[in-house]
Amino acid sequence: MFKRMIESVKTFLTDVRTELKKVSFPTRAETIGSTTVVIVFCVLMSLYLSVIDSFLVWLVGKIL
């Protein structure tokens, strides 16, 4: 039973090592570019949502 479990773990680790060799990690420039896009998008969306929220607060205040 333990031999089968040990063989299973060895096979798993061998498969993991093989799959990790296939992985293509991004370059530093790609990582910085993607991070910049995400940060800019988050800032723009927060500004947009802030404007919409302010407008809706104003609108509800006028209605009530």
C-alpha positions as CSV (number, residue, x, y, z in Angstrom):
1,M,0.0,0.0,0.0
2,F,2.8,2.5,0.9
3,K,4.8,1.5,-2.2
4,R,1.8,2.4,-4.4
5,M,1.4,5.7,-2.5
6,I,5.1,6.5,-2.9
7,E,5.0,5.7,-6.6
8,S,1.9,7.8,-7.0
9,V,3.6,10.8,-5.3
10,K,6.8,10.3,-7.5
11,T,4.7,10.2,-10.6
12,F,2.8,13.3,-9.5
13,L,6.0,15.2,-8.9
14,T,7.5,14.1,-12.2
15,D,4.4,15.3,-14.0
16,V,4.5,18.6,-12.1
17,R,8.1,19.1,-13.1
18,T,7.3,18.3,-16.8
19,E,4.4,20.7,-16.8
20,L,6.4,23.5,-15.2
21,K,9.0,23.2,-18.0
22,K,6.1,24.1,-20.5
23,V,5.1,27.2,-18.6
24,S,5.9,30.5,-20.3
25,F,6.4,33.2,-17.6
26,P,6.0,36.9,-18.6
27,T,9.0,39.1,-19.0
28,R,9.5,42.0,-16.6
29,A,8.3,44.5,-19.2
30,E,5.1,42.5,-19.8
31,T,4.4,42.3,-16.1
32,I,5.0,46.1,-15.6
33,G,2.8,46.9,-18.6
34,S,-0.1,44.6,-17.4
35,T,0.1,46.0,-13.9
36,T,0.0,49.6,-15.2
37,V,-3.1,48.8,-17.3
38,V,-4.8,47.3,-14.3
39,I,-4.0,50.2,-12.0
40,V,-5.1,52.8,-14.6
41,F,-8.3,50.9,-15.2
42,C,-9.1,50.7,-11.5
43,V,-8.5,54.4,-11.0
44,L,-10.7,55.3,-14.0
45,M,-13.5,53.0,-12.8
46,S,-13.3,54.4,-9.3
47,L,-13.7,57.9,-10.7
48,Y,-16.5,56.9,-12.9
49,L,-18.4,55.1,-10.1
50,S,-17.8,58.1,-7.8
51,V,-19.4,60.4,-10.3
52,I,-22.3,58.1,-10.9
53,D,-22.8,57.7,-7.1
54,S,-22.7,61.5,-6.5
55,F,-25.2,62.0,-9.3
56,L,-27.6,59.4,-7.8
57,V,-27.2,60.9,-4.3
58,W,-28.1,64.3,-5.8
59,L,-31.0,62.8,-7.7
60,V,-32.5,61.0,-4.7
61,G,-32.0,64.1,-2.6
62,K,-34.1,66.1,-5.2
63,I,-36.8,63.5,-5.3
64,L,-37.2,63.2,-1.6
